[in-house]
Amino acid sequence: MTAEAVAKSTGVKVTTTPKAGAVFSSDRPNHTGVVLDVLANGDLIIANQNAVKSGQNAGTSKNYEITLVPKKSYDKDSQAVGYGDMTFAYPGDNSKYELHW
């Protein structure tokens, strides 16, 4: 619901096409975050909330994890464990929000 909520509050559309700076959510519970980059091959680098805490093995923790998500793991009807179908909302698609990503 995160992508839907961001889209609604910023007046943009929910899409299945990722873009750097977009908020994402998954049809699998607890996967939300921000797309940091879309690589040339379609793979994503994301800041993933509700995941293994970043840095926990080093004795520090944050509430996100930087993750590489292969394109095959978020495509429509993906059966990959963990992500499933992902949707995206990019507030910068509304000219009211000047995002410089």
C-alpha positions in Angstrom: 0.0 0.0 0.0 3.0 2.4 0.3 3.3 3.1 -3.4 -0.5 3.6 -3.6 -0.4 6.0 -0.6 2.5 8.0 -2.0 0.8 8.2 -5.4 -2.5 9.4 -3.9 -0.8 12.0 -1.7 1.4 13.4 -4.5 -1.0 13.1 -7.4 1.0 10.7 -9.4 0.2 7.2 -10.9 1.3 3.9 -9.5 3.3 2.0 -12.1 5.1 -1.3 -12.5 8.1 0.5 -14.1 10.8 1.4 -11.6 12.6 4.8 -11.6 15.4 6.0 -9.3 13.8 8.0 -6.4 10.5 6.1 -6.6 8.9 4.6 -3.5 8.0 1.0 -3.9 5.9 -1.7 -2.3 5.5 -5.4 -2.9 2.5 -7.7 -2.9 4.5 -9.7 -0.3 4.1 -8.3 3.2 6.6 -5.9 4.7 8.5 -4.9 1.6 8.7 -1.2 1.1 11.4 1.3 0.4 13.0 3.6 -2.1 14.6 2.8 -5.5 18.1 4.1 -5.4 19.1 3.2 -9.0 17.8 1.2 -12.0 20.8 -0.5 -13.7 21.0 -0.8 -17.5 19.9 -4.5 -17.3 16.8 -3.6 -15.3 18.1 -4.8 -11.9 17.4 -2.4 -9.0 19.4 -1.1 -6.1 17.0 -0.3 -3.3 16.9 0.9 0.3 14.6 -1.7 1.6 12.6 -1.2 4.9 11.6 -4.0 7.1 14.5 -6.2 6.2 17.5 -7.5 8.0 18.9 -4.4 9.7 21.8 -2.8 7.9 24.9 -3.1 10.0 23.6 -5.4 12.6 26.5 -7.8 12.2 28.9 -4.9 12.9 27.1 -4.1 16.1 25.2 -1.1 14.8 21.7 -1.1 13.3 19.5 1.0 11.0 16.0 0.3 9.8 16.9 -0.3 6.2 19.1 -2.5 4.0 20.7 -1.7 0.7 19.8 -4.6 -1.7 20.3 -5.6 -5.3 17.1 -6.9 -6.7 17.4 -8.8 -10.1 14.8 -7.8 -12.7 13.4 -11.4 -12.7 12.7 -11.0 -9.0 10.2 -8.1 -9.3 8.7 -8.6 -12.8 4.9 -9.1 -12.9 3.9 -12.5 -11.5 7.4 -13.1 -10.1 7.6 -16.2 -8.0 10.9 -15.1 -6.4 11.0 -15.4 -2.7 10.8 -12.1 -0.9 9.6 -9.6 -3.5 6.9 -10.7 -5.8 5.1 -8.1 -7.8 6.5 -4.6 -7.0 4.7 -1.3 -7.7 6.3 2.1 -7.8 5.3 5.7 -7.3 7.6 8.6 -8.2 6.6 11.9 -6.6 8.9 13.8 -9.1 6.4 12.9 -11.9 4.3 15.8 -10.4 6.0 19.1 -11.3 5.0 20.4 -7.9 7.7 18.3 -6.4 11.2 19.2 -7.5 13.1 16.0 -6.9 16.8 16.0 -8.0 17.6 12.3 -7.9 
